[in-house]
Amino acid sequence: MSITVHIPTPLRRLTGGLAVVEVDAKDIGQLIERLDAAHPGLKTRLCNASGRLRRFVSVLVDGQDAHHLDGLQTPLEAGAQISILPSVIAQRRTA
């Protein structure tokens, strides 16, 4: 089943500049494994050392954050749209 994954600009150097990739996967965990197999380095950007989704990276499944669904076990259906959103952390300036 083909899943469309939208790659954010900061990660496109790992996908050879591709903004969108297609992956066959049954859940988010398998999707990340297959993304990393095709584009090494993506998994370390999306998952922490214990293999869980990084806290400050949102993986949206048809607009819903996987953190608020079943995490890596979130099931995917054919035609699902995945968007990866890295968090932007603002720093305070002190005068």
HELIX and SHEET records of a PDB file:
HELIX    1   1 THR A    9  THR A   15  5                                   7    
HELIX    2   2 ILE A   28  ALA A   38  1                                  11    
HELIX    3   3 LEU A   42  LEU A   46  1                                   5    
HELIX    4   4 ALA A   66  HIS A   68  5                                   3    
HELIX    5   5 GLY A   71  GLN A   73  5                                   3    
SHEET    1   A 5 VAL A  20  ASP A  24  0                                        
SHEET    2   A 5 SER A   2  HIS A   6 -1                                        
SHEET    3   A 5 GLN A  81  PRO A  86  1                                        
SHEET    4   A 5 VAL A  57  VAL A  61 -1                                        
SHEET    5   A 5 GLN A  64  ASP A  65 -1                                        
END                                                                             
